[in-house]
């Protein structure tokens, strides 16, 4: 029986999630995971953390309680939890921290990036000379000519993994007064 880990990051949704579709298509079971990364949580304000905790609680509910939430450095946490699994599926991350983190994780596990949380994956549309657009209007024209992808269909049946893997209770983060 094949098992894949779906590592949720910026895209806490089940609909229009190409990485989820790839995980379901390639595995008999899918482990949904979110890593509370101290490097990203430390600079976040209380309101942002409170919003994240609410979104994770909703995602846990929508996965029937299958969502695993673990605190730690993803470079250590993800490979440890993915031991014995076929692949770790993600949406691509294009920020400097995300690229470096994903490269470090990919050295230790099979990391499969499918789709991105953006309307157009960064770097997909470039000028004829291969350089990026710097003005919106030509970029928009190229995007229209390229076409806008249709949303990925939410799988009708998602085989969430129901075995033993660590998870944490979601911290209750109260928003601060504005």
ABEGO torsion letter per residue (X at the ends): XBBBBBBBBABBBABGBAAAAAAAAABABBBBBBBBBAAAAAABBAAAAAAAAAAAAAAAAAAGGABBBBBEBAAAAAAAAABGBABBBBBBBABAAAAAAAAAAAAABBBBBBEBABABBBGABBBAAGBBBABAAAAAAAAAAAEBBBBBBBBABBBBBABBBBBBBBBBBBBBBX
